[in-house]
Amino acid sequence: MHRGAQLCAQPDLRGHVSFKPTNAGRRPVSTALGAMPDNIAIVKVGTWLYGGTAETPVDIVSLEFDWGYEFDKAEGQLDSGDAPTPLGPDGCLYYVRFQHALSPATPTWPDSTGFNTLEEAMRFAESKVDGGVRWHDKVGA
């Protein structure tokens, strides 16, 4: 597996989360990733309390490719032997987004690595914020 253009959750202040690229590319994401679908599939939406008081969205998107691998490939940053993360049983990888939550526009920049299942992505999101995440039954709810 590749090291990827991953984003690491960096604790900011209690109750706050910021994300910083560990391998920022030289080109815009749209150029680096080339053609992405016009709209990405938002498969789960939730909210969490920013600073303990401000309800803030989080979502999970599904992509049919390893975002970090494709980004590194476009940037010429792959090491010998790097390979994309295998897709999960649903034929996709699930990515958590805090910064771009609820935006169907592409390209996007996820705030996590790709997970093989929706449940794994949900657990990751919940672990990154104080107080956890309240997941909604319907996207857009």
HUPE-V732098 format. One line per field, one symbol per residue. ss: DSSP state (H for helix, E for strand, C for the rest). psi: psi as a letter, one per 30 degrees, with the letter a starting at -180 (. if undefined). burial: + if it has 9 or more other ideal C-beta (glycine too) atoms within 8 Angstrom, else -. Layout:
BEGIN
ss = ???
psi = ???
burial = ???
END
This chain:
BEGIN
ss = CCCCCCEEEEECCCCCEEEEECCCCCCCHHHHHCCCCCECEEEEEEEEEECCCEEEEEEEEEECCCHHHHHHHHHCCCCCCCCCCCCCCCCCEEEEECCCCCCCECCCCCCCCCECCHHHHHHHHHHCCCCCCEECCCCCC
psi = llflilkkkkkclkfkklkkkfiklflleeeefbkllekljjfkkllljkgfejkklklklkkgljeeeeeeeefggklkfkllkklafgglkkkkkeegkfjfkllljlgllkkfleeeeeeeeeffkkfakjkkekkf.
burial = -+-++++-+-----+++-+---+-+---+--++--+---+-+++++++++-----++++++++-+++++++++++--+---+-++-++---+++++++-++----+-+++++-+++++-+++-+++-++---+--+--+--
END
